[in-house]
């Protein structure tokens, strides 16, 4: 049996869909790929998030200092392969606190602020996650890339997050060439709401990640641009407030995730290829 350990660092700003992604991933494998795979040891935390989506509710927000681990085993029915998947549902508030430009500019870039509370704990969590991970995923919320008129804007907050974290990966993993960079996947979430507006996905994605892809072109190595929908369909609700009303969208059960499991399969394939390359390099050095 082929065995692979996936320790995935999952990054995304608040409301980018990290918790929905994790729940939809498990649900889609259970429902769409159950003839080929089965899951073992799924954490209660993620089962609870699936139940919330199936009730038409968004999952509860991850608490800032919670350590919610998404972990399960994915096994082929013929027992030819076994993958252990682990990641941490990192709260979006941590990302916002470090990477969203504010009155102190970008905290991540200012050493004197990074060493102070609460930022010191935020930085430590991200660095620890990088150190123990062998694959990396960035969730991009397309809504955060638009202005109030729903036009693609030059809001670089999510691009900046990706660029800076990849720089930290490069530094902490001692990456000197693209062959040494762990697999990196950029996933645009809630894509069912945007696919008719941005019909050329790769052109759109490269524009949103202009600085990241330009700055790290030499070292990126194995990376991919993908999109997915965590719920598959949504319902609109009008909510009244003190000054008027606003329209929000919510899950419309039963949920029908699309493209979520494919992102994990890409990660598995990339980690497996990297594992084989490292083994081959080791054999060549020994010879």
Secondary structure as a PSIPRED ss2 file (coil, helix, strand):
# PSIPRED VFORMAT (PSIPRED V4.0)

   1 X C   1.000  0.000  0.000
   2 X E   0.000  0.000  1.000
   3 X E   0.000  0.000  1.000
   4 X E   0.000  0.000  1.000
   5 X E   0.000  0.000  1.000
   6 X E   0.000  0.000  1.000
   7 X E   0.000  0.000  1.000
   8 X E   0.000  0.000  1.000
   9 X E   0.000  0.000  1.000
  10 X E   0.000  0.000  1.000
  11 X E   0.000  0.000  1.000
  12 X C   1.000  0.000  0.000
  13 X C   1.000  0.000  0.000
  14 X C   1.000  0.000  0.000
  15 X C   1.000  0.000  0.000
  16 X C   1.000  0.000  0.000
  17 X C   1.000  0.000  0.000
  18 X H   0.000  1.000  0.000
  19 X H   0.000  1.000  0.000
  20 X H   0.000  1.000  0.000
  21 X H   0.000  1.000  0.000
  22 X H   0.000  1.000  0.000
  23 X H   0.000  1.000  0.000
  24 X H   0.000  1.000  0.000
  25 X H   0.000  1.000  0.000
  26 X H   0.000  1.000  0.000
  27 X H   0.000  1.000  0.000
  28 X H   0.000  1.000  0.000
  29 X H   0.000  1.000  0.000
  30 X H   0.000  1.000  0.000
  31 X H   0.000  1.000  0.000
  32 X H   0.000  1.000  0.000
  33 X C   1.000  0.000  0.000
  34 X C   1.000  0.000  0.000
  35 X C   1.000  0.000  0.000
  36 X C   1.000  0.000  0.000
  37 X E   0.000  0.000  1.000
  38 X E   0.000  0.000  1.000
  39 X E   0.000  0.000  1.000
  40 X E   0.000  0.000  1.000
  41 X C   1.000  0.000  0.000
  42 X C   1.000  0.000  0.000
  43 X C   1.000  0.000  0.000
  44 X H   0.000  1.000  0.000
  45 X H   0.000  1.000  0.000
  46 X H   0.000  1.000  0.000
  47 X H   0.000  1.000  0.000
  48 X H   0.000  1.000  0.000
  49 X H   0.000  1.000  0.000
  50 X H   0.000  1.000  0.000
  51 X H   0.000  1.000  0.000
  52 X H   0.000  1.000  0.000
  53 X H   0.000  1.000  0.000
  54 X H   0.000  1.000  0.000
  55 X C   1.000  0.000  0.000
  56 X C   1.000  0.000  0.000
  57 X C   1.000  0.000  0.000
  58 X C   1.000  0.000  0.000
  59 X C   1.000  0.000  0.000
  60 X C   1.000  0.000  0.000
  61 X C   1.000  0.000  0.000
  62 X C   1.000  0.000  0.000
  63 X C   1.000  0.000  0.000
  64 X C   1.000  0.000  0.000
  65 X C   1.000  0.000  0.000
  66 X C   1.000  0.000  0.000
  67 X C   1.000  0.000  0.000
  68 X C   1.000  0.000  0.000
  69 X E   0.000  0.000  1.000
  70 X E   0.000  0.000  1.000
  71 X E   0.000  0.000  1.000
  72 X E   0.000  0.000  1.000
  73 X E   0.000  0.000  1.000
  74 X E   0.000  0.000  1.000
  75 X E   0.000  0.000  1.000
  76 X E   0.000  0.000  1.000
  77 X C   1.000  0.000  0.000
  78 X C   1.000  0.000  0.000
  79 X C   1.000  0.000  0.000
  80 X C   1.000  0.000  0.000
  81 X E   0.000  0.000  1.000
  82 X E   0.000  0.000  1.000
  83 X E   0.000  0.000  1.000
  84 X E   0.000  0.000  1.000
  85 X E   0.000  0.000  1.000
  86 X E   0.000  0.000  1.000
  87 X E   0.000  0.000  1.000
  88 X E   0.000  0.000  1.000
  89 X C   1.000  0.000  0.000
  90 X C   1.000  0.000  0.000
  91 X C   1.000  0.000  0.000
  92 X H   0.000  1.000  0.000
  93 X H   0.000  1.000  0.000
  94 X H   0.000  1.000  0.000
  95 X H   0.000  1.000  0.000
  96 X H   0.000  1.000  0.000
  97 X H   0.000  1.000  0.000
  98 X H   0.000  1.000  0.000
  99 X H   0.000  1.000  0.000
 100 X C   1.000  0.000  0.000
 101 X C   1.000  0.000  0.000
 102 X E   0.000  0.000  1.000
 103 X C   1.000  0.000  0.000
 104 X C   1.000  0.000  0.000
 105 X E   0.000  0.000  1.000
 106 X C   1.000  0.000  0.000
 107 X H   0.000  1.000  0.000
 108 X H   0.000  1.000  0.000
 109 X H   0.000  1.000  0.000
 110 X C   1.000  0.000  0.000
 111 X H   0.000  1.000  0.000
 112 X H   0.000  1.000  0.000
 113 X H   0.000  1.000  0.000
 114 X H   0.000  1.000  0.000
 115 X C   1.000  0.000  0.000
 116 X C   1.000  0.000  0.000
 117 X C   1.000  0.000  0.000
 118 X C   1.000  0.000  0.000
 119 X H   0.000  1.000  0.000
 120 X H   0.000  1.000  0.000
 121 X H   0.000  1.000  0.000
 122 X H   0.000  1.000  0.000
 123 X H   0.000  1.000  0.000
 124 X H   0.000  1.000  0.000
 125 X H   0.000  1.000  0.000
 126 X H   0.000  1.000  0.000
 127 X H   0.000  1.000  0.000
 128 X H   0.000  1.000  0.000
 129 X H   0.000  1.000  0.000
 130 X H   0.000  1.000  0.000
 131 X H   0.000  1.000  0.000
 132 X C   1.000  0.000  0.000
 133 X C   1.000  0.000  0.000
 134 X C   1.000  0.000  0.000
 135 X E   0.000  0.000  1.000
 136 X E   0.000  0.000  1.000
 137 X E   0.000  0.000  1.000
 138 X E   0.000  0.000  1.000
 139 X E   0.000  0.000  1.000
 140 X E   0.000  0.000  1.000
 141 X E   0.000  0.000  1.000
 142 X H   0.000  1.000  0.000
 143 X H   0.000  1.000  0.000
 144 X H   0.000  1.000  0.000
 145 X H   0.000  1.000  0.000
 146 X E   0.000  0.000  1.000
 147 X C   1.000  0.000  0.000
 148 X C   1.000  0.000  0.000
 149 X C   1.000  0.000  0.000
 150 X C   1.000  0.000  0.000
 151 X C   1.000  0.000  0.000
 152 X E   0.000  0.000  1.000
 153 X C   1.000  0.000  0.000
 154 X C   1.000  0.000  0.000
 155 X C   1.000  0.000  0.000
 156 X C   1.000  0.000  0.000
 157 X H   0.000  1.000  0.000
 158 X H   0.000  1.000  0.000
 159 X H   0.000  1.000  0.000
 160 X H   0.000  1.000  0.000
 161 X H   0.000  1.000  0.000
 162 X H   0.000  1.000  0.000
 163 X H   0.000  1.000  0.000
 164 X H   0.000  1.000  0.000
 165 X H   0.000  1.000  0.000
 166 X H   0.000  1.000  0.000
 167 X H   0.000  1.000  0.000
 168 X H   0.000  1.000  0.000
 169 X H   0.000  1.000  0.000
 170 X H   0.000  1.000  0.000
 171 X H   0.000  1.000  0.000
 172 X H   0.000  1.000  0.000
 173 X C   1.000  0.000  0.000
 174 X C   1.000  0.000  0.000
 175 X C   1.000  0.000  0.000
 176 X C   1.000  0.000  0.000
 177 X C   1.000  0.000  0.000
 178 X H   0.000  1.000  0.000
 179 X H   0.000  1.000  0.000
 180 X H   0.000  1.000  0.000
 181 X C   1.000  0.000  0.000
 182 X C   1.000  0.000  0.000
 183 X E   0.000  0.000  1.000
 184 X E   0.000  0.000  1.000
 185 X E   0.000  0.000  1.000
 186 X E   0.000  0.000  1.000
 187 X E   0.000  0.000  1.000
 188 X E   0.000  0.000  1.000
 189 X E   0.000  0.000  1.000
 190 X C   1.000  0.000  0.000
 191 X H   0.000  1.000  0.000
 192 X H   0.000  1.000  0.000
 193 X H   0.000  1.000  0.000
 194 X C   1.000  0.000  0.000
 195 X C   1.000  0.000  0.000
 196 X C   1.000  0.000  0.000
 197 X C   1.000  0.000  0.000
 198 X C   1.000  0.000  0.000
 199 X C   1.000  0.000  0.000
 200 X C   1.000  0.000  0.000
 201 X H   0.000  1.000  0.000
 202 X H   0.000  1.000  0.000
 203 X H   0.000  1.000  0.000
 204 X H   0.000  1.000  0.000
 205 X H   0.000  1.000  0.000
 206 X H   0.000  1.000  0.000
 207 X H   0.000  1.000  0.000
 208 X H   0.000  1.000  0.000
 209 X C   1.000  0.000  0.000
 210 X H   0.000  1.000  0.000
 211 X H   0.000  1.000  0.000
 212 X H   0.000  1.000  0.000
 213 X H   0.000  1.000  0.000
 214 X H   0.000  1.000  0.000
 215 X H   0.000  1.000  0.000
 216 X C   1.000  0.000  0.000
 217 X C   1.000  0.000  0.000
 218 X C   1.000  0.000  0.000
 219 X C   1.000  0.000  0.000
 220 X C   1.000  0.000  0.000
 221 X C   1.000  0.000  0.000
 222 X C   1.000  0.000  0.000
 223 X E   0.000  0.000  1.000
 224 X E   0.000  0.000  1.000
 225 X E   0.000  0.000  1.000
 226 X E   0.000  0.000  1.000
 227 X E   0.000  0.000  1.000
 228 X C   1.000  0.000  0.000
 229 X E   0.000  0.000  1.000
 230 X C   1.000  0.000  0.000
 231 X C   1.000  0.000  0.000
 232 X C   1.000  0.000  0.000
 233 X C   1.000  0.000  0.000
 234 X E   0.000  0.000  1.000
 235 X E   0.000  0.000  1.000
 236 X E   0.000  0.000  1.000
 237 X E   0.000  0.000  1.000
 238 X E   0.000  0.000  1.000
 239 X E   0.000  0.000  1.000
 240 X E   0.000  0.000  1.000
 241 X E   0.000  0.000  1.000
 242 X C   1.000  0.000  0.000
 243 X C   1.000  0.000  0.000
 244 X E   0.000  0.000  1.000
 245 X E   0.000  0.000  1.000
 246 X E   0.000  0.000  1.000
 247 X E   0.000  0.000  1.000
 248 X E   0.000  0.000  1.000
 249 X E   0.000  0.000  1.000
 250 X E   0.000  0.000  1.000
 251 X E   0.000  0.000  1.000
 252 X C   1.000  0.000  0.000
 253 X C   1.000  0.000  0.000
 254 X C   1.000  0.000  0.000
 255 X C   1.000  0.000  0.000
 256 X C   1.000  0.000  0.000
 257 X C   1.000  0.000  0.000
 258 X E   0.000  0.000  1.000
 259 X C   1.000  0.000  0.000
 260 X H   0.000  1.000  0.000
 261 X H   0.000  1.000  0.000
 262 X H   0.000  1.000  0.000
 263 X H   0.000  1.000  0.000
 264 X H   0.000  1.000  0.000
 265 X H   0.000  1.000  0.000
 266 X H   0.000  1.000  0.000
 267 X H   0.000  1.000  0.000
 268 X H   0.000  1.000  0.000
 269 X H   0.000  1.000  0.000
 270 X H   0.000  1.000  0.000
 271 X H   0.000  1.000  0.000
 272 X H   0.000  1.000  0.000
 273 X H   0.000  1.000  0.000
 274 X H   0.000  1.000  0.000
 275 X H   0.000  1.000  0.000
 276 X H   0.000  1.000  0.000
 277 X H   0.000  1.000  0.000
 278 X H   0.000  1.000  0.000
 279 X H   0.000  1.000  0.000
 280 X H   0.000  1.000  0.000
 281 X H   0.000  1.000  0.000
 282 X H   0.000  1.000  0.000
 283 X H   0.000  1.000  0.000
 284 X H   0.000  1.000  0.000
 285 X H   0.000  1.000  0.000
 286 X H   0.000  1.000  0.000
 287 X C   1.000  0.000  0.000
